[in-house]
Amino acid sequence: MNHLFLHCRPGFEKECAAEIQDVAAGAGFYGFVKAKDDQAHVVYVTHEPDGALALVERIDFSRLIFARQWFVTSAALTDLPPEDRVGPLVAAAETFPPAQFLMVETPDTNHGKALSTLGKKLTPPLLSALKRNGHWRNGSPWYWHLLLLSGQCMHLGISPARNRAAWPMGIPRLRQPKSAPSRATLKLEEAWHHFIPANEWDTRLAGGQRAVDLGAAPGGWTWQLVQRGFFVDAVDNGPMDDALMESGQVTHWREDGFVFEPKKAVDWLVCDIADKPARVASMIAYWVKMGWCREAIFNLKLPMKQRYAEVCKLRDRMYEQCEEAGVSVTLSFKQLYHDREEVTGHIRRLTPR
């Protein structure tokens, strides 16, 4: 159990690899990475025999930026016979503690998606075999994962039930609302699912709160806020969706988001401005340290190279800006499924305003 399989966005394998090596070393684990471009996954192999199992209990998965999902496994099972793939998979289960809730996954590639039908066919017999052979335990702290790389090459593994992504492959199944003015609306919805615990939505995302949306037009993120009952100052020189303006909950300010200042402090700031990431990060930190908002969700457009290093640098700068002002915050980043060449950040002010 010294292999750690990590799902990521296609094209971001180098960032995912650099991050897991950095984070693992910081936790006292060492190993090497197996990764290929555009394969949408990375495998981190620890030098210790059970290093991956210990690693997932030591590292907080939610703090990883570029990994969508992870699970502990061994070397890939290859040359699986088409007439009996379940037998070798169940034999591989002997090396793991009993688990529950089987997740059947593929890499997020066109080739991977083509394997989903085979995964569905394997699920019932594999479930039955795991239960029949004593590898299934309701209430176990571990979840099973079956990852298909091809019809003859697969990984079987486990992840901690409380330290993993909530969805298979880390991809939430969100539907595009017909009335939303742009697909960007799903970025904010996914961000809430990732950064805000479900049992805190009724307080931290309660109706009647006030928010500012910088770079709002045509209103994809403003739409999400309005649906939650927020009153929104939408800041953008471009036009807003007519239906949103008719809601009575939106005030449109035709201004530059970088120079806009709220007349009163608000509960939330959201920002999807396409600009230099350093400029956006500095602005968000300024809003928080000034007490203009309590929480913020924002996107940072990434450079073409050294993307993981750039996010780490900006994260440190944001912490420094707030600490210099005597303001305590929590800050985290994630490359969400609905992100592209960007990451989404969340910052929360802990010091009373």
Summary of the structure (lengths in Angstrom):
residues: 353
radius of gyration: 22.1
end to end distance: 47.6
largest distance: 69.0
contacts: 1162
relative contact order: 0.11
helix: 34%
strand: 25%
